[in-house]
Amino acid sequence: MFSVLSYGRLVARAVLGGLSQTDSRDYSLVTASCGFGKDFRKGILKKGMCYGDDACFVARHRTADVLGVADGVGGWRDYGVDPSQFSGTLMRTCERLVKEGRFVPSNPVGILTTSYYELLQNKVPLLGSSTACIVVLDRQSHRLHTANLGDSGFLVVRGGEVVHRSDEQQHYFNTPFQLSIAPPEAEGVVLSDSPEAADSSSFDVQLGDIILTATDGLFDNMPDYMILQELKKLKNTNYESIQQTARSIAEQAHELAYDPNYMSPFAQFACDNGLNVRGGKPDDITVLLSIVAEYTD
């Protein structure tokens, strides 16, 4: 029912707790992935790390660790378009750019922009829409650079508390900012935001910081306090512990999504917008769970 991917080498000396600011060592991310497609009977992980219409990537370059998530807009299915094609191709393109070194760690919006324009220039048009969130750890500067377009996002947790988070971008209720490619006759009708509209941020991280990057399938079903409860179970930085916690978070969100009596964050948001809604929100769920560790090649 799930798939877990690990990336990066275990660094035994990384501790959950932080370090002095004069640290000259390079940092890296140890990352595990877990997710569920909404219709999980079809199998979970498609080619290119896709959970349903969600997609993600984890890539490593000598200067930085980069990861991303994207959520394909399901409404395209009504027009005979597979929504996972757009999100999956966008993430694979971002991954390739990183591996080829065609990016600047301090400019994750640039990764998104270059990838999107590459999709626009495809000889065979790739139709669809997607939200996107890119997170870059600059090894030497110990800074995290992020870009978020829409309602996917990230949390940075230190000492059991959220110290940084992405801002959700919505045009109006349940209509996030999104990258789109529409057929010529639908241009101007289909919602399409510029990649440059992504919300970006940069900040220092410490050894042991936990970074959770996910699509809205997680955040619509699990409030912060539930996520933090699960993260408390993460006692060290070995792969197995990170994998187990990523799986536990994704499984809990997936269960809650199908609970008709649960007052989910999505239902609460709907009520705040004048809609009488209760229950979880069935959706694809993608979770990337990372710990900042000392880099060893």
Disulfide bonds with the S-S distance in Angstrom:
none
